[in-house]
Amino acid sequence: MKDYIKALISILIGFAVLLPFASTYPDGLETVAEALGVEESESLWGGLMPDYTLPAVENPYVSTLLAGLFGTFLVLVLSFALGKAMSKSS
Amino acid sequence: MHIPDGYLSPEVSILMSVVSIFLLVVCWKKAKAAYPKSFASLLAVSSAFVFVAQMINFPITYGTSGHLVGGTFLAVVLGPYAAVLSMTIVLLIQSLFFADGGISALGANIFNMAIIGGLSFFIVKLVVGNSMRGKRFAIGVFAASWLSVVLGALACGLEIGVSPIFSQAGGIAVTVPAMLFWHTLIGLAEAAITTTFITQLHRLQPAILNGLTLFKRDAA
């Protein structure tokens, strides 16, 4: 358990350090769509934090960092529950 | 490679959802009761790593970026079936909370990234066999992670290419080569990152490569 907490902390530190360097260029699929003149239509569902930003936080770094931490927390909880559900009951 | 809402025709959306749900059920049945209790922590931390890594886009060239998908990473650490389920959780959270990947395209995105990613395990297996040592292991991981991205892009190119808004722009004759071109490059970054992480993990803590060892025991 201790090792996993260490690993998780390293992941989050890596995230906080690398985030400012993350590229804002369009990704492969977006580039293809742009080249073909296909525009992204309105999402059916905007999500709570579209494009990983908290609308209430002005600083873009903090905004995305907090959105990322929130998402990480959700992923942790859900996948831990999945892991418990799929492991042997004995 | 996350497909947004509006790119896929309803037929493609529904078809990919049906295919993905079916395969998810198969993976769930295969994964269930195959793992020890301690597995939940490894699964949770691995999924969290992939979620975080997908937020860090790196520039490729000509104003295009890519990010790690992490399918092969999960496959080697967790085994194929748990990897598919883990990636599905990541895609679900991205789509529900961050509008990264459309809700209507979730089935297609699960197929392109979670299912192809998780099943890239068998490419690693094919190359590596049962020896998890040295160069051959690294080559297997490199080849599988590159292929997982290229095959995902191929699937994505087909799905959007047959849908009306892209078929008016040239259809699969245009979308497939374009997707393959970019993801051949993005896949190299995926492969480099995955191979580095996996070989380092293997060096530091061989036991953590649960996926491969689990399925070795099954085969024996």
Contacts between the chains, C-beta under 8 A, distances in Angstrom:
chain1	res1	chain2	res2	distance
A	1	B	41	6.2
A	3	B	205	7.7
A	4	B	41	4.4
A	4	B	42	6.9
A	4	B	44	7.6
A	4	B	45	5.0
A	7	B	45	5.2
A	7	B	49	7.9
A	8	B	45	5.3
A	8	B	48	6.3
A	11	B	45	7.3
A	11	B	48	6.2
A	11	B	49	5.1
A	11	B	52	5.7
A	12	B	52	7.3
A	14	B	52	7.5
A	15	B	52	4.5
A	15	B	55	7.2
A	15	B	56	7.3
A	18	B	56	5.0
A	19	B	55	7.2
A	19	B	56	6.8
A	21	B	56	7.7
A	22	B	55	6.7
A	22	B	56	4.8
A	22	B	57	5.1
A	22	B	58	7.7
A	23	B	57	4.2
A	23	B	58	5.7
A	23	B	59	4.4
A	23	B	65	3.9
A	24	B	57	7.2
A	24	B	65	7.5
A	25	B	57	7.0
A	25	B	59	5.7
A	25	B	60	7.8
A	25	B	63	5.1
A	25	B	64	5.5
A	25	B	65	3.9
A	26	B	63	7.3
A	26	B	64	6.2
A	26	B	65	6.9
A	27	B	1	6.9
A	27	B	2	7.9
A	27	B	57	6.6
A	27	B	64	7.0
A	27	B	65	5.5
A	27	B	66	5.9
A	27	B	67	7.0
A	27	B	186	7.9
A	28	B	1	6.2
A	28	B	60	7.7
A	28	B	64	6.3
A	28	B	66	5.9
A	28	B	153	6.8
A	28	B	179	6.7
A	28	B	182	3.6
A	28	B	183	5.4
A	28	B	186	5.4
A	29	B	1	5.3
A	29	B	2	7.3
A	29	B	3	6.8
A	29	B	156	6.4
A	29	B	160	7.9
A	29	B	179	7.0
A	31	B	63	7.6
A	31	B	64	4.5
A	31	B	182	6.1
A	32	B	157	7.9
A	32	B	175	6.5
A	32	B	178	4.4
A	32	B	179	5.8
A	32	B	182	6.7
A	33	B	7	7.4
A	35	B	178	6.7
A	36	B	166	6.6
A	36	B	169	4.0
A	36	B	170	6.7
A	36	B	174	6.5
A	36	B	175	7.4
A	36	B	178	7.6
A	37	B	169	6.3
A	38	B	7	7.4
A	38	B	165	5.5
A	38	B	166	6.1
A	38	B	169	6.0
A	40	B	4	5.4
A	40	B	6	6.7
A	40	B	7	8.0
A	41	B	4	7.7
A	41	B	5	6.6
A	41	B	6	3.3
A	42	B	5	7.6
A	42	B	6	7.3
A	43	B	4	6.4
A	43	B	5	4.8
A	43	B	6	7.7
A	43	B	99	5.1
A	43	B	102	5.9
A	43	B	103	7.6
A	44	B	5	4.5
A	44	B	102	6.4
A	44	B	103	5.4
A	44	B	104	5.7
A	45	B	5	7.5
A	45	B	95	7.9
A	45	B	96	7.6
A	45	B	99	6.9
A	45	B	102	7.8
A	45	B	103	4.7
A	46	B	99	5.4
A	47	B	95	7.4
A	47	B	96	6.5
A	47	B	97	5.2
A	47	B	98	5.1
A	47	B	99	3.6
A	47	B	100	7.7
A	48	B	97	5.1
A	48	B	98	7.8
A	49	B	97	6.0
A	49	B	98	5.5
A	50	B	98	6.7
A	50	B	99	4.2
A	51	B	98	6.9
A	51	B	99	6.7
A	51	B	100	7.5
A	52	B	55	6.4
A	52	B	98	5.2
A	52	B	100	7.3
A	64	B	55	7.6
A	67	B	98	6.8
A	68	B	52	6.5
A	68	B	55	5.4
A	70	B	97	7.6
A	71	B	51	5.9
A	71	B	93	5.7
A	71	B	94	7.3
A	71	B	97	6.2
A	71	B	98	6.5
A	72	B	48	5.0
A	72	B	51	5.7
A	72	B	52	5.9
A	74	B	93	5.0
A	74	B	97	6.9
A	75	B	44	7.8
A	75	B	47	5.0
A	75	B	48	5.3
A	75	B	51	4.5
A	75	B	89	6.0
A	75	B	90	5.9
A	75	B	93	5.4
A	76	B	44	4.8
A	76	B	45	7.6
A	76	B	47	7.2
A	76	B	48	5.1
A	77	B	44	7.9
A	78	B	47	7.9
A	78	B	89	4.9
A	78	B	92	7.8
A	78	B	93	7.1
A	79	B	40	8.0
A	79	B	43	5.1
A	79	B	44	4.7
A	79	B	46	7.8
A	79	B	47	3.9
A	79	B	48	7.5
A	79	B	86	5.6
A	79	B	89	5.1
A	80	B	40	5.1
A	80	B	41	7.1
A	80	B	43	7.0
A	80	B	44	4.0
A	81	B	40	7.9
A	82	B	40	7.8
A	82	B	43	6.6
A	82	B	85	6.0
A	82	B	86	7.4
A	82	B	89	6.6
A	83	B	35	7.3
A	83	B	39	5.3
A	83	B	40	2.9
A	83	B	41	7.3
A	83	B	42	7.5
A	83	B	43	3.8
A	83	B	44	6.2
A	83	B	82	7.8
A	84	B	37	7.6
A	84	B	40	4.8
A	85	B	32	7.8
A	86	B	28	7.5
A	86	B	31	5.0
A	86	B	32	5.0
A	86	B	33	7.1
A	86	B	34	7.3
A	86	B	35	5.8
A	86	B	39	7.6
A	86	B	82	6.9
A	86	B	85	7.6
A	87	B	33	7.6
A	87	B	35	4.8
A	87	B	36	6.1
A	87	B	37	4.8
A	87	B	39	5.3
A	87	B	40	6.2
A	88	B	33	5.5
A	88	B	35	7.0
A	88	B	36	6.4
A	88	B	37	6.8
A	89	B	33	7.5
